[in-house]
Amino acid sequence: MMEFEEKTIHKESIYEGNIVNVSVHDVTLPNGKTSKREIINHPGAVAVIAVTEENKLVMVRQYRKALEKEIIEIPAGKLEKEEPPIQSAARELEEETGYKTESLTKVTSFYTSPGFADEMIHLYEAGKLKEGETYTDDDEFVEVMEVSLEEAEDLIEEERIHDAKTMFAVQYLKLKRLD
């Protein structure tokens, strides 16, 4: 069986930012040839599937500069240094939506773009929501929305929900409903 590991023989840091670092790696391929890999390092993120007592999915509408458009997403955010993912999930849910939760259950973790980035999202499901106040970051502008599962499916069709973590959350809820 062939080994697929690519060994880094040289690494050059291109950019170090507040959210991501970018580097170029010269690698030796399994066949002995060399190639370049552009890599984005990200501290990781959390996302929260939160459903109200009225069976509405709590979401946020916000502008995403990288996409040059607004999209509707489940609450999510970057992991803070040395903060456990479950604690980040509770913080992000409250910051973005005002909701507090009595319980968070880990659903899964996944890489967002493994071809060039190491970002991993830790996805949680919130239980027993309690309304509170939002307190977003100074550079963060969001509108909290509550939508039914059917409305979320329509938003996917309209490409207003257009990111993998949120589409995953909707599919997860659909499958749970079938149980």
N, CA and C atoms as an extended XYZ file, in Angstrom:
537
Properties=species:S:1:pos:R:3:atomname:S:1:resname:S:1:resid:I:1 pbc="F F F"
N         0.843       -1.185        0.000 N   MET     1
C         0.000        0.000        0.000 CA  MET     1
C         0.887        1.246        0.000 C   MET     1
N         0.508        2.236       -0.791 N   MET     2
C         1.278        3.468       -0.924 CA  MET     2
C         1.065        4.388        0.278 C   MET     2
N         2.122        4.996        0.751 N   GLU     3
C         2.030        6.017        1.790 CA  GLU     3
C         1.761        7.356        1.107 C   GLU     3
N         0.909        8.171        1.695 N   PHE     4
C         0.529        9.430        1.067 CA  PHE     4
C         1.085       10.666        1.770 C   PHE     4
N         1.848       10.496        2.830 N   GLU     5
C         2.353       11.636        3.578 CA  GLU     5
C         3.245       12.519        2.714 C   GLU     5
N         3.068       13.824        2.874 N   GLU     6
C         3.926       14.805        2.224 CA  GLU     6
C         4.800       15.426        3.309 C   GLU     6
N         6.096       15.344        3.156 N   LYS     7
C         7.021       15.853        4.174 CA  LYS     7
C         7.469       17.262        3.813 C   LYS     7
N         7.329       18.176        4.783 N   THR     8
C         7.762       19.558        4.568 CA  THR     8
C         9.283       19.618        4.623 C   THR     8
N         9.873       20.193        3.560 N   ILE     9
C        11.333       20.354        3.536 CA  ILE     9
C        11.739       21.813        3.738 C   ILE     9
N        10.791       22.715        3.542 N   HIS    10
C        11.031       24.140        3.795 CA  HIS    10
C         9.681       24.813        4.019 C   HIS    10
N         9.653       25.753        4.954 N   LYS    11
C         8.408       26.462        5.266 CA  LYS    11
C         8.707       27.950        5.355 C   LYS    11
N         7.905       28.759        4.664 N   GLU    12
C         8.075       30.205        4.710 CA  GLU    12
C         6.779       30.844        5.186 C   GLU    12
N         6.872       31.627        6.251 N   SER    13
C         5.713       32.339        6.762 CA  SER    13
C         5.463       33.559        5.871 C   SER    13
N         4.251       33.680        5.377 N   ILE    14
C         3.883       34.776        4.485 CA  ILE    14
C         3.149       35.882        5.231 C   ILE    14
N         2.286       35.484        6.175 N   TYR    15
C         1.455       36.452        6.878 CA  TYR    15
C         1.076       35.900        8.243 C   TYR    15
N         1.126       36.753        9.269 N   GLU    16
C         0.650       36.398       10.595 CA  GLU    16
C        -0.371       37.437       11.016 C   GLU    16
N        -1.617       37.014       11.166 N   GLY    17
C        -2.695       37.941       11.482 CA  GLY    17
C        -3.379       37.635       12.787 C   GLY    17
N        -4.473       38.350       13.046 N   ASN    18
C        -5.253       38.147       14.271 CA  ASN    18
C        -6.072       36.866       14.218 C   ASN    18
N        -6.454       36.437       13.011 N   ILE    19
C        -7.300       35.257       12.872 CA  ILE    19
C        -6.564       34.111       12.206 C   ILE    19
N        -5.801       34.394       11.167 N   VAL    20
C        -5.117       33.328       10.434 CA  VAL    20
C        -3.640       33.655       10.236 C   VAL    20
N        -2.873       32.594       10.029 N   ASN    21
C        -1.485       32.691        9.592 CA  ASN    21
C        -1.386       31.944        8.275 C   ASN    21
N        -0.579       32.461        7.364 N   VAL    22
C        -0.431       31.849        6.053 CA  VAL    22
C         1.038       31.513        5.835 C   VAL    22
N         1.289       30.299        5.336 N   SER    23
C         2.658       29.885        5.038 CA  SER    23
C         2.676       29.075        3.747 C   SER    23
N         3.861       29.032        3.138 N   VAL    24
C         4.075       28.221        1.940 CA  VAL    24
C         5.061       27.131        2.314 C   VAL    24
N         4.694       25.891        2.028 N   HIS    25
C         5.528       24.741        2.344 CA  HIS    25
C         6.052       24.127        1.045 C   HIS    25
N         7.349       23.875        1.009 N   ASP    26
C         7.904       23.020       -0.038 CA  ASP    26
C         7.835       21.612        0.525 C   ASP    26
N         7.233       20.693       -0.225 N   VAL    27
C         7.038       19.338        0.276 CA  VAL    27
C         7.614       18.303       -0.680 C   VAL    27
N         8.016       17.180       -0.086 N   THR    28
C         8.383       16.009       -0.874 CA  THR    28
C         7.143       15.132       -0.969 C   THR    28
N         6.797       14.787       -2.194 N   LEU    29
C         5.616       13.966       -2.455 CA  LEU    29
C         5.935       12.477       -2.311 C   LEU    29
N         4.919       11.644       -2.210 N   PRO    30
C         5.138       10.204       -2.073 CA  PRO    30
C         5.963        9.592       -3.217 C   PRO    30
N         5.916       10.208       -4.409 N   ASN    31
C         6.692        9.682       -5.546 CA  ASN    31
C         8.100       10.249       -5.615 C   ASN    31
N         8.501       11.052       -4.600 N   GLY    32
C         9.844       11.612       -4.547 CA  GLY    32
C         9.969       12.992       -5.163 C   GLY    32
N         8.992       13.435       -5.916 N   LYS    33
C         9.019       14.776       -6.504 CA  LYS    33
C         8.681       15.802       -5.429 C   LYS    33
N         8.848       17.078       -5.759 N   THR    34
C         8.525       18.146       -4.818 CA  THR    34
C         7.394       19.013       -5.360 C   THR    34
N         6.754       19.718       -4.443 N   SER    35
C         5.659       20.615       -4.801 CA  SER    35
C         5.543       21.683       -3.727 C   SER    35
N         4.677       22.657       -3.965 N   LYS    36
C         4.414       23.719       -2.987 CA  LYS    36
C         2.991       23.575       -2.468 C   LYS    36
N         2.806       23.884       -1.191 N   ARG    37
C         1.486       23.882       -0.572 CA  ARG    37
C         1.306       25.205        0.172 C   ARG    37
N         0.219       25.907       -0.127 N   GLU    38
C        -0.132       27.134        0.586 CA  GLU    38
C        -1.084       26.734        1.711 C   GLU    38
N        -0.698       27.041        2.942 N   ILE    39
C        -1.420       26.571        4.114 CA  ILE    39
C        -1.908       27.746        4.959 C   ILE    39
N        -3.172       27.668        5.374 N   ILE    40
C        -3.740       28.638        6.300 CA  ILE    40
C        -3.920       27.938        7.645 C   ILE    40
N        -3.335       28.513        8.682 N   ASN    41
C        -3.514       28.010       10.043 CA  ASN    41
C        -4.551       28.883       10.748 C   ASN    41
N        -5.512       28.235       11.375 N   HIS    42
C        -6.622       28.908       12.052 CA  HIS    42
C        -6.784       28.261       13.427 C   HIS    42
N        -7.105       29.020       14.459 N   PRO    43
C        -7.195       28.438       15.808 CA  PRO    43
C        -8.375       27.495       16.015 C   PRO    43
N        -9.297       27.455       15.061 N   GLY    44
C       -10.483       26.621       15.210 CA  GLY    44
C       -11.684       27.461       15.589 C   GLY    44
N       -12.847       26.847       15.520 N   ALA    45
C       -14.085       27.578       15.772 CA  ALA    45
C       -15.116       26.649       16.395 C   ALA    45
N       -16.183       27.259       16.835 N   VAL    46
C       -17.332       26.530       17.366 CA  VAL    46
C       -18.577       27.004       16.635 C   VAL    46
N       -19.594       26.167       16.623 N   ALA    47
C       -20.899       26.526       16.079 CA  ALA    47
C       -21.946       25.843       16.944 C   ALA    47
N       -23.131       26.468       17.021 N   VAL    48
C       -24.156       25.981       17.939 CA  VAL    48
C       -25.496       25.820       17.227 C   VAL    48
N       -26.054       24.640       17.366 N   ILE    49
C       -27.416       24.367       16.916 CA  ILE    49
C       -28.315       24.640       18.120 C   ILE    49
N       -29.098       25.711       18.028 N   ALA    50
C       -29.966       26.105       19.140 CA  ALA    50
C       -31.406       26.162       18.638 C   ALA    50
N       -32.281       25.417       19.294 N   VAL    51
C       -33.685       25.357       18.906 CA  VAL    51
C       -34.527       25.825       20.089 C   VAL    51
N       -35.431       26.763       19.825 N   THR    52
C       -36.288       27.322       20.876 CA  THR    52
C       -37.389       26.334       21.260 C   THR    52
N       -38.116       26.662       22.342 N   GLU    53
C       -39.259       25.835       22.764 CA  GLU    53
C       -40.335       25.786       21.686 C   GLU    53
N       -40.360       26.819       20.830 N   GLU    54
C       -41.331       26.872       19.734 CA  GLU    54
C       -40.841       26.099       18.510 C   GLU    54
N       -39.733       25.365       18.689 N   ASN    55
C       -39.144       24.548       17.620 CA  ASN    55
C       -38.605       25.383       16.461 C   ASN    55
N       -38.038       26.549       16.799 N   LYS    56
C       -37.421       27.428       15.809 CA  LYS    56
C       -35.900       27.371       15.975 C   LYS    56
N       -35.217       27.308       14.851 N   LEU    57
C       -33.755       27.295       14.845 CA  LEU    57
C       -33.258       28.735       14.983 C   LEU    57
N       -32.404       28.972       15.973 N   VAL    58
C       -31.858       30.304       16.214 CA  VAL    58
C       -30.695       30.513       15.254 C   VAL    58
N       -30.772       31.626       14.494 N   MET    59
C       -29.758       31.909       13.487 CA  MET    59
C       -29.382       33.382       13.541 C   MET    59
N       -28.325       33.722       12.835 N   VAL    60
C       -27.927       35.124       12.700 CA  VAL    60
C       -27.728       35.448       11.224 C   VAL    60
N       -28.153       36.649       10.861 N   ARG    61
C       -27.938       37.157        9.502 CA  ARG    61
C       -26.823       38.179        9.596 C   ARG    61
N       -25.814       38.011        8.750 N   GLN    62
C       -24.695       38.946        8.773 CA  GLN    62
C       -24.015       39.010        7.411 C   GLN    62
N       -23.292       40.094        7.203 N   TYR    63
C       -22.537       40.281        5.968 CA  TYR    63
C       -21.199       39.587        6.116 C   TYR    63
N       -20.818       38.830        5.093 N   ARG    64
C       -19.524       38.147        5.080 CA  ARG    64
C       -18.681       38.732        3.956 C   ARG    64
N       -17.676       39.501        4.314 N   LYS    65
C       -16.843       40.220        3.348 CA  LYS    65
C       -16.194       39.277        2.350 C   LYS    65
N       -15.718       38.124        2.802 N   ALA    66
C       -15.060       37.181        1.881 CA  ALA    66
C       -16.005       36.735        0.769 C   ALA    66
N       -17.305       36.728        1.044 N   LEU    67
C       -18.312       36.320        0.060 CA  LEU    67
C       -18.939       37.511       -0.651 C   LEU    67
N       -18.740       38.707       -0.085 N   GLU    68
C       -19.361       39.940       -0.588 CA  GLU    68
C       -20.884       39.830       -0.609 C   GLU    68
N       -21.435       39.182        0.448 N   LYS    69
C       -22.889       39.096        0.563 CA  LYS    69
C       -23.279       38.742        1.989 C   LYS    69
N       -24.563       38.940        2.272 N   GLU    70
C       -25.142       38.520        3.545 CA  GLU    70
C       -25.498       37.045        3.454 C   GLU    70
N       -25.279       36.338        4.552 N   ILE    71
C       -25.799       34.978        4.650 CA  ILE    71
C       -26.403       34.787        6.035 C   ILE    71
N       -27.184       33.748        6.152 N   ILE    72
C       -27.826       33.396        7.414 CA  ILE    72
C       -27.139       32.139        7.921 C   ILE    72
N       -26.705       32.179        9.183 N   GLU    73
C       -25.900       31.099        9.739 CA  GLU    73
C       -26.369       30.743       11.152 C   GLU    73
N       -25.955       29.565       11.593 N   ILE    74
C       -26.111       29.265       13.010 CA  ILE    74
C       -25.037       30.069       13.752 C   ILE    74
N       -25.243       30.364       15.030 N   PRO    75
C       -24.241       31.111       15.793 CA  PRO    75
C       -22.905       30.362       15.797 C   PRO    75
N       -21.844       31.119       15.608 N   ALA    76
C       -20.518       30.508       15.527 CA  ALA    76
C       -19.456       31.552       15.819 C   ALA    76
N       -18.262       31.071       16.103 N   GLY    77
C       -17.161       31.993       16.320 CA  GLY    77
C       -15.856       31.266       16.579 C   GLY    77
N       -14.817       32.059       16.577 N   LYS    78
C       -13.448       31.560       16.731 CA  LYS    78
C       -13.187       31.121       18.171 C   LYS    78
N       -12.412       30.058       18.298 N   LEU    79
C       -11.943       29.640       19.621 CA  LEU    79
C       -10.985       30.691       20.163 C   LEU    79
N       -11.111       31.002       21.425 N   GLU    80
C       -10.159       31.895       22.074 CA  GLU    80
C        -9.051       31.049       22.674 C   GLU    80
N        -7.866       31.623       22.783 N   LYS    81
C        -6.707       30.910       23.312 CA  LYS    81
C        -7.021       30.290       24.670 C   LYS    81
N        -6.744       29.010       24.780 N   GLU    82
C        -6.871       28.250       26.020 CA  GLU    82
C        -8.307       28.175       26.554 C   GLU    82
N        -9.300       28.489       25.714 N   GLU    83
C       -10.695       28.363       26.105 CA  GLU    83
C       -11.213       27.038       25.543 C   GLU    83
N       -11.743       26.169       26.383 N   PRO    84
C       -12.277       24.901       25.869 CA  PRO    84
C       -13.400       25.153       24.863 C   PRO    84
N       -13.512       24.332       23.815 N   PRO    85
C       -14.553       24.539       22.809 CA  PRO    85
C       -15.965       24.657       23.386 C   PRO    85
N       -16.295       23.853       24.381 N   ILE    86
C       -17.655       23.916       24.941 CA  ILE    86
C       -17.920       25.276       25.590 C   ILE    86
N       -16.912       25.846       26.201 N   GLN    87
C       -17.037       27.175       26.805 CA  GLN    87
C       -17.157       28.242       25.712 C   GLN    87
N       -16.392       28.089       24.629 N   SER    88
C       -16.491       29.008       23.489 CA  SER    88
C       -17.891       28.959       22.883 C   SER    88
N       -18.455       27.753       22.787 N   ALA    89
C       -19.780       27.590       22.201 CA  ALA    89
C       -20.826       28.343       23.035 C   ALA    89
N       -20.771       28.202       24.352 N   ALA    90
C       -21.719       28.904       25.222 CA  ALA    90
C       -21.540       30.415       25.088 C   ALA    90
N       -20.300       30.858       25.043 N   ARG    91
C       -20.006       32.298       24.919 CA  ARG    91
C       -20.532       32.850       23.596 C   ARG    91
N       -20.225       32.167       22.496 N   GLU    92
C       -20.655       32.643       21.175 CA  GLU    92
C       -22.174       32.675       21.056 C   GLU    92
N       -22.846       31.653       21.575 N   LEU    93
C       -24.304       31.624       21.531 CA  LEU    93
C       -24.871       32.853       22.233 C   LEU    93
N       -24.364       33.132       23.415 N   GLU    94
C       -24.878       34.266       24.182 CA  GLU    94
C       -24.498       35.601       23.537 C   GLU    94
N       -23.248       35.743       23.105 N   GLU    95
C       -22.809       36.999       22.489 CA  GLU    95
C       -23.642       37.342       21.256 C   GLU    95
N       -23.824       36.365       20.381 N   GLU    96
C       -24.471       36.642       19.098 CA  GLU    96
C       -25.988       36.670       19.165 C   GLU    96
N       -26.587       35.876       20.055 N   THR    97
C       -28.047       35.737       20.043 CA  THR    97
C       -28.722       36.191       21.332 C   THR    97
N       -27.963       36.325       22.388 N   GLY    98
C       -28.549       36.646       23.681 CA  GLY    98
C       -29.025       35.420       24.438 C   GLY    98
N       -29.087       34.286       23.779 N   TYR    99
C       -29.558       33.069       24.442 CA  TYR    99
C       -28.468       32.447       25.306 C   TYR    99
N       -28.877       32.009       26.482 N   LYS   100
C       -28.032       31.191       27.344 CA  LYS   100
C       -28.589       29.775       27.275 C   LYS   100
N       -27.745       28.820       27.592 N   THR   101
C       -28.190       27.436       27.560 CA  THR   101
C       -27.777       26.733       28.842 C   THR   101
N       -28.604       25.793       29.258 N   GLU   102
C       -28.278       24.986       30.438 CA  GLU   102
C       -27.435       23.780       30.068 C   GLU   102
N       -27.440       23.410       28.770 N   SER   103
C       -26.659       22.234       28.385 CA  SER   103
C       -26.180       22.361       26.945 C   SER   103
N       -24.981       21.890       26.727 N   LEU   104
C       -24.409       21.796       25.390 CA  LEU   104
C       -23.953       20.365       25.187 C   LEU   104
N       -24.351       19.786       24.063 N   THR   105
C       -23.965       18.417       23.721 CA  THR   105
C       -23.145       18.460       22.449 C   THR   105
N       -21.999       17.826       22.488 N   LYS   106
C       -21.138       17.791       21.294 CA  LYS   106
C       -21.810       16.940       20.231 C   LYS   106
N       -21.930       17.486       19.019 N   VAL   107
C       -22.479       16.756       17.885 CA  VAL   107
C       -21.345       16.121       17.104 C   VAL   107
N       -20.366       16.941       16.697 N   THR   108
C       -19.213       16.455       15.935 CA  THR   108
C       -18.201       17.574       15.789 C   THR   108
N       -17.076       17.261       15.212 N   SER   109
C       -16.078       18.245       14.798 CA  SER   109
C       -15.706       17.919       13.371 C   SER   109
N       -15.396       18.957       12.587 N   PHE   110
C       -14.999       18.707       11.205 CA  PHE   110
C       -14.095       19.821       10.697 C   PHE   110
N       -13.260       19.453        9.716 N   TYR   111
C       -12.405       20.430        9.044 CA  TYR   111
C       -13.230       21.154        7.993 C   TYR   111
N       -13.017       22.460        7.858 N   THR   112
C       -13.807       23.246        6.918 CA  THR   112
C       -13.279       23.185        5.493 C   THR   112
N       -11.979       23.226        5.324 N   SER   113
C       -11.367       23.242        3.978 CA  SER   113
C       -10.010       22.547        4.030 C   SER   113
N        -9.991       21.216        4.169 N   PRO   114
C        -8.738       20.510        4.429 CA  PRO   114
C        -7.714       20.566        3.292 C   PRO   114
N        -8.084       21.059        2.138 N   GLY   115
C        -7.127       21.178        1.045 CA  GLY   115
C        -6.086       22.262        1.274 C   GLY   115
N        -6.422       23.257        2.126 N   PHE   116
C        -5.472       24.354        2.340 CA  PHE   116
C        -5.526       24.969        3.736 C   PHE   116
N        -6.433       24.507        4.592 N   ALA   117
C        -6.568       25.111        5.921 CA  ALA   117
C        -6.742       24.031        6.983 C   ALA   117
N        -6.295       24.352        8.202 N   ASP   118
C        -6.434       23.398        9.307 CA  ASP   118
C        -7.571       23.766       10.252 C   ASP   118
N        -8.432       24.719        9.867 N   GLU   119
C        -9.549       25.111       10.726 CA  GLU   119
C       -10.471       23.929       10.993 C   GLU   119
N       -10.778       23.722       12.270 N   MET   120
C       -11.729       22.700       12.678 CA  MET   120
C       -12.865       23.388       13.426 C   MET   120
N       -14.092       23.032       13.058 N   ILE   121
C       -15.263       23.543       13.763 CA  ILE   121
C       -15.790       22.456       14.682 C   ILE   121
N       -16.036       22.841       15.930 N   HIS   122
C       -16.641       21.961       16.926 CA  HIS   122
C       -18.111       22.355       17.001 C   HIS   122
N       -18.995       21.417       16.660 N   LEU   123
C       -20.423       21.694       16.578 CA  LEU   123
C       -21.131       21.143       17.808 C   LEU   123
N       -21.929       22.002       18.433 N   TYR   124
C       -22.667       21.638       19.640 CA  TYR   124
C       -24.159       21.865       19.433 C   TYR   124
N       -24.945       21.109       20.197 N   GLU   125
C       -26.381       21.328       20.245 CA  GLU   125
C       -26.722       21.873       21.627 C   GLU   125
N       -27.442       22.988       21.644 N   ALA   126
C       -27.815       23.633       22.905 CA  ALA   126
C       -29.171       23.127       23.367 C   ALA   126
N       -29.309       22.967       24.668 N   GLY   127
C       -30.585       22.559       25.249 CA  GLY   127
C       -31.067       23.584       26.249 C   GLY   127
N       -32.372       23.636       26.461 N   LYS   128
C       -32.990       24.512       27.458 CA  LYS   128
C       -32.488       25.953       27.341 C   LYS   128
N       -32.919       26.625       26.295 N   LEU   129
C       -32.507       28.007       26.043 CA  LEU   129
C       -33.237       28.985       26.950 C   LEU   129
N       -32.520       30.038       27.336 N   LYS   130
C       -33.096       31.140       28.099 CA  LYS   130
C       -32.691       32.430       27.400 C   LYS   130
N       -33.677       33.297       27.148 N   GLU   131
C       -33.389       34.558       26.465 CA  GLU   131
C       -32.630       35.507       27.370 C   GLU   131
N       -31.759       36.295       26.741 N   GLY   132
C       -30.978       37.303       27.452 CA  GLY   132
C       -30.633       38.435       26.501 C   GLY   132
N       -29.497       39.065       26.720 N   GLU   133
C       -29.040       40.206       25.919 CA  GLU   133
C       -27.863       39.800       25.035 C   GLU   133
N       -27.832       40.350       23.813 N   THR   134
C       -26.674       40.129       22.947 CA  THR   134
C       -25.583       41.128       23.313 C   THR   134
N       -24.360       40.786       23.048 N   TYR   135
C       -23.246       41.715       23.236 CA  TYR   135
C       -22.130       41.360       22.246 C   TYR   135
N       -22.392       41.638       20.992 N   THR   136
C       -21.451       41.312       19.924 CA  THR   136
C       -20.202       42.185       20.011 C   THR   136
N       -19.150       41.739       19.315 N   ASP   137
C       -17.917       42.520       19.226 CA  ASP   137
C       -18.186       43.839       18.509 C   ASP   137
N       -17.312       44.838       18.708 N   ASP   138
C       -17.493       46.156       18.103 CA  ASP   138
C       -17.551       46.117       16.580 C   ASP   138
N       -16.904       45.123       15.966 N   ASP   139
C       -16.874       45.049       14.500 CA  ASP   139
C       -17.817       43.967       13.964 C   ASP   139
N       -18.763       43.550       14.779 N   GLU   140
C       -19.681       42.469       14.409 CA  GLU   140
C       -21.112       42.997       14.410 C   GLU   140
N       -21.792       42.848       13.278 N   PHE   141
C       -23.162       43.326       13.134 CA  PHE   141
C       -24.025       42.158       12.688 C   PHE   141
N       -24.936       41.726       13.552 N   VAL   142
C       -25.780       40.579       13.245 CA  VAL   142
C       -27.226       40.873       13.595 C   VAL   142
N       -28.114       40.191       12.910 N   GLU   143
C       -29.531       40.219       13.234 CA  GLU   143
C       -29.919       38.804       13.626 C   GLU   143
N       -30.506       38.647       14.794 N   VAL   144
C       -30.943       37.335       15.257 CA  VAL   144
C       -32.247       36.987       14.566 C   VAL   144
N       -32.339       35.751       14.109 N   MET   145
C       -33.536       35.243       13.436 CA  MET   145
C       -33.918       33.917       14.063 C   MET   145
N       -35.180       33.593       14.031 N   GLU   146
C       -35.647       32.275       14.448 CA  GLU   146
C       -36.495       31.737       13.313 C   GLU   146
N       -36.103       30.580       12.783 N   VAL   147
C       -36.789       30.027       11.613 CA  VAL   147
C       -37.148       28.570       11.859 C   VAL   147
N       -38.239       28.153       11.230 N   SER   148
C       -38.613       26.746       11.296 CA  SER   148
C       -37.658       25.938       10.422 C   SER   148
N       -37.677       24.643       10.589 N   LEU   149
C       -36.849       23.775        9.762 CA  LEU   149
C       -37.229       23.923        8.284 C   LEU   149
N       -38.499       24.036        8.018 N   GLU   150
C       -38.970       24.207        6.633 CA  GLU   150
C       -38.481       25.532        6.057 C   GLU   150
N       -38.529       26.592        6.861 N   GLU   151
C       -38.024       27.896        6.412 CA  GLU   151
C       -36.515       27.825        6.159 C   GLU   151
N       -35.793       27.096        7.009 N   ALA   152
C       -34.351       26.939        6.815 CA  ALA   152
C       -34.068       26.230        5.497 C   ALA   152
N       -34.859       25.224        5.176 N   GLU   153
C       -34.680       24.522        3.903 CA  GLU   153
C       -34.921       25.459        2.724 C   GLU   153
N       -35.921       26.335        2.837 N   ASP   154
C       -36.178       27.325        1.788 CA  ASP   154
C       -34.995       28.288        1.659 C   ASP   154
N       -34.428       28.701        2.794 N   LEU   155
C       -33.281       29.612        2.776 CA  LEU   155
C       -32.059       28.961        2.125 C   LEU   155
N       -31.917       27.660        2.291 N   ILE   156
C       -30.844       26.934        1.596 CA  ILE   156
C       -31.093       26.974        0.096 C   ILE   156
N       -32.318       26.706       -0.285 N   GLU   157
C       -32.694       26.717       -1.710 CA  GLU   157
C       -32.427       28.089       -2.340 C   GLU   157
N       -32.677       29.136       -1.575 N   GLU   158
C       -32.474       30.514       -2.044 CA  GLU   158
C       -31.015       30.960       -1.946 C   GLU   158
N       -30.148       30.107       -1.417 N   GLU   159
C       -28.734       30.392       -1.180 CA  GLU   159
C       -28.529       31.559       -0.220 C   GLU   159
N       -29.482       31.751        0.691 N   ARG   160
C       -29.302       32.712        1.778 CA  ARG   160
C       -28.613       32.011        2.946 C   ARG   160
N       -28.895       30.732        3.135 N   ILE   161
C       -28.042       29.852        3.943 CA  ILE   161
C       -27.137       29.200        2.914 C   ILE   161
N       -25.829       29.482        3.045 N   HIS   162
C       -24.923       29.065        1.972 CA  HIS   162
C       -23.568       28.633        2.518 C   HIS   162
N       -23.553       28.175        3.758 N   ASP   163
C       -22.306       27.694        4.355 CA  ASP   163
C       -22.507       26.270        4.880 C   ASP   163
N       -21.425       25.520        4.892 N   ALA   164
C       -21.498       24.094        5.204 CA  ALA   164
C       -21.958       23.811        6.632 C   ALA   164
N       -21.481       24.570        7.612 N   LYS   165
C       -21.843       24.266        9.003 CA  LYS   165
C       -23.339       24.421        9.233 C   LYS   165
N       -23.935       25.446        8.617 N   THR   166
C       -25.364       25.676        8.793 CA  THR   166
C       -26.180       24.653        8.020 C   THR   166
N       -25.744       24.326        6.816 N   MET   167
C       -26.436       23.297        6.043 CA  MET   167
C       -26.355       21.952        6.773 C   MET   167
N       -25.203       21.670        7.375 N   PHE   168
C       -25.037       20.452        8.170 CA  PHE   168
C       -26.033       20.459        9.332 C   PHE   168
N       -26.160       21.601       10.006 N   ALA   169
C       -27.067       21.705       11.151 CA  ALA   169
C       -28.510       21.429       10.737 C   ALA   169
N       -28.920       21.974        9.604 N   VAL   170
C       -30.283       21.751        9.124 CA  VAL   170
C       -30.498       20.278        8.816 C   VAL   170
N       -29.539       19.654        8.155 N   GLN   171
C       -29.662       18.225        7.842 CA  GLN   171
C       -29.677       17.388        9.121 C   GLN   171
N       -28.856       17.759       10.086 N   TYR   172
C       -28.820       17.073       11.379 CA  TYR   172
C       -30.208       17.108       12.036 C   TYR   172
N       -30.818       18.283       12.048 N   LEU   173
C       -32.143       18.425       12.654 CA  LEU   173
C       -33.192       17.620       11.877 C   LEU   173
N       -33.091       17.610       10.564 N   LYS   174
C       -34.028       16.807        9.752 CA  LYS   174
C       -33.903       15.326       10.099 C   LYS   174
N       -32.673       14.856       10.217 N   LEU   175
C       -32.462       13.445       10.560 CA  LEU   175
C       -32.953       13.119       11.965 C   LEU   175
N       -32.755       14.041       12.901 N   LYS   176
C       -33.253       13.849       14.277 CA  LYS   176
C       -34.767       13.741       14.294 C   LYS   176
N       -35.402       14.513       13.445 N   ARG   177
C       -36.864       14.501       13.363 CA  ARG   177
C       -37.368       13.148       12.897 C   ARG   177
N       -36.578       12.474       12.067 N   LEU   178
C       -36.974       11.164       11.545 CA  LEU   178
C       -36.850       10.047       12.575 C   LEU   178
N       -36.047       10.293       13.610 N   ASP   179
C       -35.853        9.258       14.648 CA  ASP   179
C       -37.110        8.963       15.423 C   ASP   179
